[in-house]
Amino acid sequence: MTGVPEALPLLPPGARWLLVLAHGAGAGMRHPFMEAVAQAFAAEGIATLRYEFPYMAARRKRPDFKPVLLATVRAAVEAGRKEGLPLLAGGKSMGGRMTSLAAAEGALEAKGIVFLGFPLHPAGKPSTERAEHLARVVQPTLFVQGTRDKLAGLDLLRPVLPPKATLHVVEGADHGFAVKGRGLGDTAAEIAAAVARWADALAQGSGILGPR
């Protein structure tokens, strides 16, 4: 796939959607969380196309400059479009933010944007500047956020959600969706079920679904 260094498709039989899924800044597409959510999405009838940004594929620690990241998002979405399924796009942390930045800068052929832990601000530096572009995203958006996420306090995130946003809160989860006393598989299943409900509501034209 041109512009996508490496990708992992998971296409379950009878899939209703394809989610083009980017990783976060510090861990690639094979991280246990990414694997767990991909399997959970498959169980919900959502195919995934996980992909890596060039720096991660080259095993470099420093993320690529923004133009490279955005070009990779667009290339991955274009690759996903060729599968012929209704398309969603998004990612974990930085991967989700780069997806929405790409959508804000121009047409991104996806019916909705999914954020798995939107990184609203650096840890210990609360602000909302990273949300300014969200108003330019035309697609409905789903924010899946943990109540212990130190990169996105819900008190700061809720006021800056765009009009077509839905928020699903994972109780007790940190930015990596670790929940004390709960296995990763159970949390991944909750995330996948929330995304599936939201996506199916989009297909039915009902727009925003769930609590804000």
N, C-alpha and C positions, 0 to 999 in steps of 0.2 A: 504494500500500500504506500503510494507516494506520500512523503511527508510524515508517515507514521513509522518510527523505527522498529517497533515491535508491538504485536497485539495478540490477545487471547480471546477468541470468540467462544461463547457457550450458548448453543442454540437448542433449547429443549423442544421436543415435538409439540406442535400445537401452540407455540408461543404467540401471544397477542401483541406484544410490544418488543422493541429492541432498545435497550439503554446503552448508549455509548458512554463509557465510564472511565474517568481519569483518576489517577492516584493523587495522594497528597505530596507535600514538598519533600518529606523525609523518607518515604517508603514507596516502593514500586508496586506494580500491578499484581505481583505474586505474594504480597504481604498477607498474613493470615486473615486480617480483616477483609481485604479485597476478595480473597478466595471464599470466605464465609458468606459475604453478602451476594456474591455471584451465584453460589449454590442456592442460597435462599431465594433469590430472584427467580432462578430456574424453577424452583418448586411452586412459585406463584404464577408461572406462565410468562415470565419476562426474560427474554434473551438478553445477554450482555456482550458487549465488545469492550473488553478492558484493553488499554493501550498505555504506552510509556512515552514520556517526553524524552527528547534526545539526551539530555544530561543524565537521566536515570538509566537509559539504555546503555550509555557509555560508562556507567558507574562513576560518574562525577558527583560530588556532594552539592555543589552550588547549582541552583536552578538556572535554566537558560534565561536570557533576556526576554521581556514580555512579547516582542514581536514573534520570536520563535515559538513560545508557548502557545500564542493565539493561532499561529499558522498550523501548529500540530493539532489543536482542537478542531479547526475547520477541516483539516484533512481526515481526521478520524470520523467526524460526522459524515463527511462525504462517503467514506468507505462504508459506514453503517447504512447509509441511505440505499446502497446498492443491494442490500439484503431483502428489500421489498416489504419490510414490516413498518408499522407506525413507529415513529422514532421519538425517543426521549434522549436528552443529553445531560451530563452533569458529572459530579465526581466528589471525591473525599477532599475536604478542606481546600487547599490551593487549586486542586483540579476542578472543583465546582466553581470557584471564583474565576478561574481563567475561562471556563465555559460561559459564564454570564457576561464577562467582559467581551468575549468574542460575539455573543449575541447582541450586546449593546452597541457594538461598532458596526454591525451590518447583519444582513439576513443570515440566520443559521437555521437550516432546515430541520427543526425539531419542534414537536408539538408542545413540549414542556421542558423545564429545566429543573433538575434535582440536585439539591445540596445536601451532602452528608457531612454535617459539621461545618457550616459556613464560618470562615475565619474573619470575623468582623474586625478584630484588632489583635496586635501582638499581645502575648501574655504580659500582664502587669501594666499595660498601656491602653486603658479603655478609651475608645473613640469610635466614631461612626463613618469616618471618611471612606472606608472601603465599600460602603453601601451606596455611595452617591450614584454610581452607574446603574444601579438596579432599576431606577425609574425609566431607563431607556430600553429595558428588556421587554419586548412585546409579548412574549410567551407567558403562560401561567407558570408559577414557580412553587416548588415544594421545599421547605426547609425542615430537615430532620436534625434536631439539636438536643444535646444532653443538658440536664439541669446543672451539671458540674463542669460545663465547658468553660475553661478559663480564657478562651479566645473569642467568646461571644456570650456575654451576659444577657440573659433573656430580657432584663429590664432595658438594655440598650437596643437589642435586636427588634423587639416587638414594634417600637415606634417608627422604625425605618423600613419595615416590610413594604414592598410595593403592593399596589391595589389588587393584583391577581395572585397574591401569595397565600399559601396555606402553610401552617406551622404544625409539625408533629413533634411533641416533646417526649424524649426518652428519659424517664425518671432515673436519677442516680448515675447517669452516664457522663463520662468526661469527654474530652475532645476526641479521643480515640475510641469512644463508645464502650469503654470498660465499665462494668457495673459490678460493685462488690457483691459477692455471693451469687452471681449469675454468669452462666457460660456464654461465650461469644456466639455460639449457635443460636441460643434463645434470643439474644439481642438482635442478631442478624435477621432472624425470622420476623421479629416485630417490625424492623425497618422495612423489610421486603413487603410485608402485608400492608403497611401504611402507604408505600409507594404504589402498590397494585390497586388499592382502593382509590387513591387519588387519580391514577392514570385512567382507570375504568370510568371514573366520574367525568374526566375530560372527554372520553370517547362518547359519553352520553350527553355532552354539552351542558353539564351542570356547573361548570366553572369551579369556584372555590369549594373545597371540601374540608371539613374538620375544624378544630378550634384554632383560634388566632391567639 
